[in-house]
Amino acid sequence: MKILNINNKDYQLKVINTEEGLRNNPQAIELLNRLATESEIDLAKKLHGKGIVLKHLHKPNELWQVNDEWLSNSFSNEANRTVFVVEDEGRPIHATIITINDPSARNKNKVSDEVGTYIYVTHAVTEEEFKGKGVFSAVFNKINTMYLNPKRETAQPIHYSISVSNAEAVRLSDQEELNFIMNLPTYTGMWQKRLTDNQIQIRFQDKVTNEQEGRERFLVTDYLDNGSLDESKIDLLIKEKKPEAEREGKFVRGMFEEGREARTYAQAVSDRKQNFVRTI
């Protein structure tokens, strides 16, 4: 199906919800496997002009990958995992993975029973040449309309959450250690435009078991400056939470960005149609 038009060229959406389906799309797997390292590289470029360097750049095998074990275990449980792939004449240019009402995600993120449907965006990656062209926004809009469609009888309200990771850095001028949550400024902007009751949630990870969990939630509005995310406030919050995590044998892995979908199906469809065509 058509998902986006950029400069009079249509781009197609493929929806995958089986192990076999993803295995049959090796180019999409290759794109997903570049996600974590590309996020670090993008951040490093952004910080370079500010005299700030990342303390550590990970190798691909040190980070999450779509491997045989992940493929074998990820589509045969209650997570309702779905992969959305945007293609340019058969070539994947974007991939987003979500889970829908995954019991383990609801439990680890301490999701209230009042939330009818919890859609967790676990991964989202875009090819370099298409970044900033609204591809992920188009996918997010499509997901919104899919699950707001009355035919699906999706339990309301719908909350969306996306996981973002912390990257430790050093300012060269004074050697002060800083924390940057990769892609959080971008996702904060997206959530603010589409969702209500936006919050950020601290994300801890156990040093031994590697189990992750969501902790306290904070209003996004308390961390904005003129409508944009104030990364210095986020840095202070991470520094405040690091001793707490250390005492528990954990570390601050990053954050979750969460918001509630308050639009009707008709409103979401109208918004999606208005944003279908992009001129870059």
C-alpha positions in Angstrom: 0.0 0.0 0.0 1.1 3.6 -0.6 2.4 5.2 2.6 4.1 8.4 1.5 4.7 10.6 -1.6 7.9 12.7 -1.7 8.4 15.0 -4.7 5.8 13.1 -6.8 7.2 9.7 -6.0 5.2 7.1 -4.1 6.7 4.8 -1.4 5.1 1.6 -0.4 4.4 0.0 3.1 4.9 -3.6 3.8 3.5 -5.0 7.1 5.2 -8.2 8.5 4.0 -10.1 11.6 5.6 -13.5 11.2 9.1 -14.9 11.6 9.0 -16.3 8.1 7.9 -12.9 6.7 10.9 -11.1 8.3 13.4 -13.8 7.3 12.2 -13.4 3.7 13.2 -9.7 3.9 17.0 -9.8 4.5 17.5 -6.2 3.4 15.0 -5.0 6.1 17.0 -7.1 8.7 20.3 -5.5 7.5 18.7 -2.1 7.9 17.5 -2.9 11.4 20.9 -4.2 12.4 22.4 -0.8 11.7 20.0 1.0 14.0 22.0 1.2 17.2 25.4 2.0 15.7 23.9 4.7 13.4 22.1 6.3 16.3 25.5 6.7 18.1 27.2 8.0 14.9 24.4 10.5 14.3 24.8 11.8 17.9 28.6 11.9 17.7 28.3 14.1 14.6 25.8 16.4 16.3 28.0 16.8 19.4 31.3 17.2 17.5 30.7 20.9 16.7 30.0 21.6 20.4 33.3 20.2 21.6 31.7 17.1 23.1 32.7 13.5 22.4 31.0 10.2 23.2 32.9 8.1 25.8 32.3 4.9 23.8 31.2 3.9 20.3 29.9 0.4 20.3 30.6 -2.3 17.8 27.5 -3.8 16.1 28.0 -7.1 17.9 27.8 -5.3 21.2 24.3 -4.1 20.6 20.9 -5.5 19.7 20.7 -7.4 16.5 18.1 -9.3 14.5 19.7 -12.8 14.9 18.4 -16.3 14.6 17.5 -16.5 18.3 15.6 -13.2 18.2 13.7 -14.2 15.1 12.8 -17.6 16.6 11.5 -16.1 19.8 9.9 -12.9 18.8 6.8 -13.8 16.8 5.4 -16.8 18.7 4.2 -15.1 21.9 1.7 -12.7 23.2 3.7 -9.6 22.2 1.8 -9.3 18.9 5.0 -8.1 17.3 4.6 -6.3 13.9 7.3 -4.8 11.6 6.4 -1.9 9.2 8.8 -1.6 6.3 8.8 1.3 3.9 10.2 0.5 0.5 11.5 2.5 -2.5 10.9 0.2 -5.5 11.5 -2.9 -3.3 14.4 -1.4 -1.4 13.8 -0.9 2.4 14.3 2.7 3.4 12.7 2.5 6.9 11.7 -0.1 9.4 9.7 0.2 12.6 9.0 -2.6 15.1 6.1 -2.5 17.5 4.5 -4.8 20.1 0.8 -4.5 20.9 -0.3 -5.1 24.5 2.7 -7.3 25.2 2.2 -8.5 28.8 5.9 -8.3 29.6 6.2 -4.7 28.3 3.2 -3.6 30.3 4.6 -5.2 33.4 8.2 -3.9 33.0 7.0 -0.4 32.2 4.4 -0.4 35.0 1.5 0.4 32.7 -1.7 1.3 34.5 -4.6 -1.1 34.1 -6.6 1.9 32.9 -4.6 1.9 29.6 -6.6 -0.2 27.2 -4.0 -0.8 24.5 -0.2 -0.3 25.0 1.7 0.0 21.7 5.4 -0.1 22.3 7.8 1.0 19.5 10.8 -1.1 20.2 12.9 0.0 17.1 12.7 2.6 14.3 15.4 3.2 11.7 15.6 5.2 8.5 18.2 5.1 5.7 20.5 8.1 5.8 19.3 9.7 2.6 15.7 9.7 3.8 16.2 11.1 7.3 14.3 14.2 8.0 11.8 13.5 5.2 8.9 12.4 7.4 9.1 8.7 6.7 8.8 7.6 10.4 6.0 10.2 10.8 4.1 8.6 8.0 4.5 5.2 9.5 3.4 6.4 12.9 0.4 8.1 11.3 -0.5 4.8 9.6 -0.2 2.8 12.9 -2.5 5.4 14.6 -5.2 4.9 12.0 -4.9 1.1 11.9 -5.5 0.7 15.6 -8.1 3.5 15.9 -10.2 1.9 13.2 -13.5 0.8 14.9 -13.4 -2.5 12.9 -10.5 -3.6 15.1 -12.4 -2.9 18.4 -9.1 -1.8 20.0 -9.4 -1.2 23.7 -9.2 2.5 24.6 -7.3 4.5 25.6 -4.3 3.8 23.4 -0.9 4.7 24.8 2.3 4.8 22.7 5.8 4.3 24.1 9.2 4.3 22.5 12.5 3.3 24.0 15.6 5.5 23.7 19.0 4.9 25.0 21.5 7.0 27.0 24.9 7.8 25.6 27.6 9.1 27.9 29.8 11.9 26.7 32.6 14.3 27.8 32.9 18.0 27.2 36.5 18.5 26.2 36.8 22.1 27.5 36.3 21.1 31.2 36.1 17.2 31.1 32.5 17.3 32.5 30.6 14.1 31.9 27.3 14.5 30.2 24.4 12.3 29.2 22.4 12.4 26.0 19.4 10.3 25.3 19.7 9.4 21.6 16.8 10.5 19.4 14.7 11.8 22.4 14.5 15.4 21.0 13.1 14.0 17.7 10.6 11.7 19.4 9.5 14.3 21.9 8.6 16.6 19.0 6.7 13.8 17.3 4.8 12.8 20.4 3.9 16.4 21.2 2.3 16.9 17.8 0.2 13.8 17.9 -0.4 12.6 21.5 -1.5 14.1 24.8 -0.4 13.5 28.4 3.2 13.1 27.2 5.6 11.7 29.8 9.2 10.4 29.9 10.0 7.4 32.0 13.4 6.4 33.5 14.7 3.1 32.1 16.9 0.9 34.3 18.8 -2.2 33.3 20.1 -4.9 35.6 23.9 -5.4 35.3 23.7 -9.2 35.7 20.4 -10.3 34.1 20.2 -7.4 31.6 16.5 -7.2 32.4 15.1 -3.7 31.8 12.3 -1.8 33.6 10.6 1.5 33.5 10.6 3.6 36.7 9.2 7.0 37.5 7.4 9.0 34.9 7.8 12.8 34.5 5.8 15.3 32.5 7.5 16.2 29.3 6.4 19.8 29.7 8.8 20.1 32.7 11.7 19.4 30.4 10.9 21.7 27.5 12.4 25.1 26.7 10.3 27.1 24.2 8.6 23.9 23.1 11.8 21.9 22.5 13.5 19.4 24.7 16.0 20.9 27.1 18.8 18.3 27.0 20.6 19.9 29.9 17.6 19.2 32.1 17.6 15.6 30.9 21.3 15.3 31.7 20.6 16.5 35.3 17.8 14.0 35.7 20.0 11.1 34.5 22.8 12.2 36.9 20.2 12.3 39.7 19.1 8.7 39.0 22.5 7.1 38.5 23.3 6.6 42.2 19.8 5.0 42.7 20.4 2.6 39.9 23.9 1.7 41.2 22.6 0.9 44.7 20.3 -1.7 43.0 23.0 -3.2 40.9 21.6 -1.5 37.8 22.4 1.4 35.5 20.4 4.0 33.7 19.8 2.5 30.3 17.8 5.4 28.9 14.2 6.4 28.9 10.8 5.7 27.5 8.7 8.4 25.8 5.0 7.8 26.3 1.8 9.6 25.3 -2.0 9.0 24.9 -3.8 9.0 21.6 -6.8 11.3 22.1 -8.0 11.7 18.5 -10.9 9.9 16.9 -10.4 7.6 13.9 -11.8 10.2 11.5 -9.4 12.9 12.9 -6.4 10.6 12.6 -7.3 9.6 9.0 -7.7 13.3 8.0 -4.4 14.2 9.5 -2.7 11.2 7.7 -4.1 12.3 4.4 -3.0 15.8 4.8 0.6 14.6 5.5 0.7 12.0 2.7 2.5 14.3 0.2 5.8 15.8 1.2 7.8 18.3 -0.8 11.5 18.4 0.2 
